[in-house]
Amino acid sequence: MKTLLGTIGLISATFAAPTLASDWTHIETEAKGQTVYFHAWGGSQEINRYIQWAGNELIEQYGVTLKHVKVTDIAETTTRLVAEKAAGKNSGGSVDIVWINGENFKSMKDNALLFGPFTQSLPNWQYVDKSLPIDVDFSEPTLGLEAPWGVGQLVFIHDEATLQNPPKSYAEMLSYAKAFPNKLSYPRPPEFHGTSFLKSLLIELTSNDPALASPVSDGDFTAVTEPLWAYLNEFHKVAWRGGQQFPSGTTETIQLLDDGQLDLAISFNPNAVFSSQASGKLSDTTKAFAMEAGALSNIHFLAVPWNANASAGAQVAINFLLSPEAQSRKGDLSVWGDPSVLSSQYLTGSAKNTQQFKSVAEPHPSWQAAIEKEWLQRYGN
């Protein structure tokens, strides 16, 4: 089933698709009247409202209807596309845009499920900050098959009114958990934030073992992850609900922090605290921080499946989402606060000054699935 992609020439042949954006006027004309089904995580009210705003702008400016298909885990969409590929459904697909990165991008790329390359033909590509690591996704070359949308960083949120000096390392976090039982936790893997917590923890515990940058092997996995399971065995004993239950995701950790049940919430947006304060979900005394070693960081992307029913509409939608207007609103601290992928000179308002921490690179994507599988075997029941 898998098609390993080695050269640009092979990619061009593998990803034959409807009209690319070489003639943008033609693309906009073709897009008018199309309905674009956008598969994106639906676990944040702020993000959902932003996508709704983008949909209103798209219908008004371009006559394109954007339908947000809210998914819990984008791997569900990957599975759907693999099934469409296996059934020979090479046109009229059910997905037009997918919000992806990491393991899901690698899986879709390997299975020849992506349209393109298309990104550099987008008119708004000119505004993208080319100094960002937009050419790779978890060390996997993007090759123009997905457009950068925002910058993610793993951060923790605490309330300065009750916790002035939060733990600045995972070693300190374990000591804190033992001193104050039932006050710390993390989302249940394979939920994205929970898996990110595990990867960040593993990087610190192994001093970012060089093996993490390469495809995982059975031998490496056992040796490298041993400290992770030893840590979690200790942590779970003193974690929220005795490590027998875990929050469902970032939204629940923020609610539990506000309720006083947890002392730390978790987010992959360094500015999520501001939009949560603006919407009344968190008090004004809350603050985001990253571990002293840095924050696990990546770019999140938008891609178009090879069999998209509305590939022209999808390109118009992605181009709009890369516009200074849309990126400035997305970066607005009271709207979403997602750090922009555009050069700051093109941004307006608070998006020009969104908070970012020192970056720690993601491991090779193969480690993600291996860690999730082992976590579920050890702690999933």
N, C-alpha and C positions, 0 to 999 in steps of 0.2 A: 504493500500500500504506500509506503513512504518513498518520496522522490527526493533524494539528497541533492542539494543545489550547489554546484561547484563554481560555475562561471556565469558571467553576465549573459553570454550567448545562450546558455542553457535556460537561464531564468526567462529571457525574452520568449523562448519557445514554449516553456512550461506555462507561462502566465498569459497566453493569448487571451484577449478579452475585448469587450466592446470599446467604443471610442475613448481614447486617451485625451488628455487635456491640451494637445498641441494647438488646437483651434478653440480658444476659450469661448468665443461668441457662439460657436456651434454647440459646445457643451451646455451653455446656459439655455439655449433655445431648446435643446433636447430635454433638459431637466425640467422645464416648465410643465407643471401639471403632474409630475411624478410624486409618488409617495415613497419616502425613504424610511425603512425600518432600521432603527438604531438600537442595537443590543448593547446595553450599558448597565453597570451595577446600579441597583435602585435603592441602596441602603441609606441614603442621606437625603433629607428633605431639601437641604441647601442645593445640592447637586441637581436633584430632580427639578427644583424650581428654575435653576439656571438653564437646564435643557429645554424646559417649557418656554422660557424667554427666547432662547435661540430658535425654537420652532416658530414662534410668533413672527420673529424677524425674517425667517426664511420664506414663510408664506407671503409676507408683505412685500419683500424685496425681490424675490425670485420665483414666486409661484410654486415653491417646493414644500410639500407637507412632510414634516418630520414626526415620526411615531416612535416614542421612547419605549422600547421593550425592556422592562426592568427585570434583570436577572440577579440571582444571588451569587452565582459563581460563573464567570465567563467560560469556564471549561464546559458548561452545559451547551453553550453555543458552538464551541469547537466540535463537540460530539455530534451535534445536529448537522454541521457542515460535512463532517466525515461521512455521515450516513447519506447525505445528498450526493456526495462524490461517488460513493460506492453504488448508488442507484443510477448513476449516469445522468444526474440532473445538472447539466452544464449551462443552463440558462434558466431564467425565471425563479431564481433562488429566493428563500424566505428571509434572508438577512442582507442588508445593504451596507451597513457600517457596523463595525465591532470595535469596542474600546478594549484594548489588549496591551499586554507586555509580557516579557519573561517567558515562562514555560509555554503559555498559550500561543504566543507568537511563534516560538520555535516549532511547536507542533503543527500549526497551520502552515508555516513555511515548508516544513519537511513533507507535508502531505499535499503540497501544491494547491492550497485552498485560497490563495491570495491573488488579487488583481494588481497589475502594475508591471514595472515601476511607474508611479504617477506623481510622486510628491513634488519633484522639482519643476513640473509643468504647471503647478498651481500658481496663479498670480500673486497670492499672498506669501509664497515661499520666500520672497525677497526680504521679508521682515524677520524671518526666523534667525535667532542667535546661533550662528554656526560654530561658536566656541563651546556650546553645550555638546555632550556626548550623544548626538542625535543619530550617528551612523551605526551605533550598536545598541542592542537591547539585551541586557544580561549577558554581554560579551558576544551575542549573536549579531552578525552584520544585517542591517535593516534593508539595504539595497533598494531604497525607494519604495518599499512595499508597505510602509506604514508611516504616517505623518505624526510628528511629535505634537502633543497637545498640552502637556503640563509637566511640572517637576514634582516628584513625590519624595518625602523624607519621613522616616520613622521617628516620631517624637512622642513624648509623654506629657501629660497635662496634670498639674497639681494646683491645689488651692493654697495660696500663700497665707491665708488666714488660719489654716490648720497645719500646714506643713511648709515651713520656710526653707528648709534645706533638704530637698529631695535627693535620693541616691543618684550619683553621677556615673556609676558603673554597675554592671550586673553583679559583681561581687558585693558591692554595697547594697544592692537591691535584696539579695538573699539575707544579709545581716538585718536589714530593715524588716523583712518579712518575718524573721524569727523573733525580732523584738516586738513586733506588732502583728500578731497572727490574724488571719482572715481579712486583711486590708489590701492585699495585692492579688492580681490575677492577670490573665491575658485571654483574648478570644480563642475559641476552640478551633484548632486546625481541622480541615484545610481552609477555613476562612482566611482571607488574604492577610488581614492584620495579625492574626495568630501565627501564621506561617512566617511572616516577616519578623515577628518577635523571636521566633526560634532561630532564624538565620542570623539575626543580629547578635543574639546570645552566643551562638556557635562561633561567630567571627571573633568575639572578645575572648571566649574561653580557649580558643586555639591560636590566639595572636594572629588571626587571619592566615591560617595554614595555606601555603601555596596550592595545595591540592584542590582547594575550593574554587579556584579559577579554571579548572579543567573538568571535563566530563567525569562524573562519579564512577568509581569502580567498587566492587564488593569489598575488596581489601581495604581501600582507602576509607570507605564509608564506615566500616566497623571501628577502625582505629581513630579516625578523626572525630566521630560523633560520640565516642565514649564519654568525654567530659560533659556533653550536653545532657545525656540521660542521667548521669550522676547528679548534676545540678538540679534537674527537674524532679528527681526523686526526693531531694531535700526540700525544694521549693513547694511542691504540692502538699507536703505535710502541714505547712503553715499558711497556705494560700487561702483565698476566699472559698468558703464552703469546703474546706479540706481538700481542695484539688479534685473533688468528685464531680463538680460542675464548673462550667466555664461560660463567660459572657458570649453572646452570639456574634458580636462584632464591635466596631468602634462606637456605634451609636449607643449600645447598651453600657459600655464602659463609661461614656460621658454621663449617662443618666445615673449610673451607680456612684460616680464621683459626686455629682450634684446632690444625691440622696445621702451622702456620707458613708455609704457602704464600702467604697473603694477609696484609697488615698491617691491612686494614679489612674488616669485614663490613657488610652493609646490612640494615635492617629497617624496616618501617612501623609498628612498635610500640615506643614509647620505653622500654618495660619488658621487652622480649624477653630482654635480657641476664640478667635475674634468673631467669626460668624456665629458660633455657639453663644457668645455673650450677646451679640446683637439680637438674636432670636429668643433670648431669655432662658436658654438651656443651661448656661453656666453663669456664675457670679462674676463680677468685675475683678475679683481678687484672684482669678485663675490665670495661670501662665503656662506656656509651653516651654519645654527644654529638651535638649538632646544629651545623650551620654557624652562624657568628656572626650572619648575616642572618636566621636563623630556620629552622624546619623546615617543609617542604611538609606541609600538614595538611588532613585532611578527616574527615567523619563517614562511617562505613560503616553500611549500612541492611539491613533485611529487608523483602521485599515478597512479595505473593501474586499469582500469575498470574490473569488473568481467568477462566480455565477450570479452575482447580484442582479436583481431584476431592474434596479434603478441606478446603474453605475454612474450615469451623468448627474443625477440628483445627489448621489453620494459625494461626488467630487465637489459639487457646488456647496454642499453642506459643510464638508471638511474645510474648503477654502474659506467659507465664512467664519468657521470656528477658529481659523488662524488669522483673522483680521484684527487690526489694532482695536477696533470697537469691541469685538467679542472677547478678545484676550484681556482687555482692560476691565471689562465687567467681570470676567471670571476671576481676575486677580483682586477685585475689590474686596477689602477685608470684611465688609459687612454682607457680601453676597456669597462668595465661596472662598476667596483668599488663596486659590490654587496658583502657585508661582508660575509665571508666564514662560513660554518658550521663545518669545520675541525679544529682540534687543530693547532695552528699557527706554531708549529714545523714542520709540513708537507708542509707548504706553502712557495712559493718563491716570490721574487720581492715585489712590493708595496702591494700585497694582504696580506702580513704579518702585515701591519700597517694600515689597513683601519679604517676610523674614525667611532666611535660609541659614542652615547650619553647615558646619564642616561635613563633607561627604565621605561616606564609606561605600565602596562599590559592591554591587550584588555578586553573589557566587554564580558560577555557571548554572544555567536553568535546570540541568539534570539533578542537581542536589535538592531542589524544591520537592519534586515528586517523591524522591527517596526518603527525605525527612518526614514528609506528611504520612507516607505509608507506615514507617516505623513508629511514629507517634501514635497513630491510630491503633496499631497492634499492641502497644504498651499501655496506652491510657484511654483508648476510645470507648471502652465498655463501661 
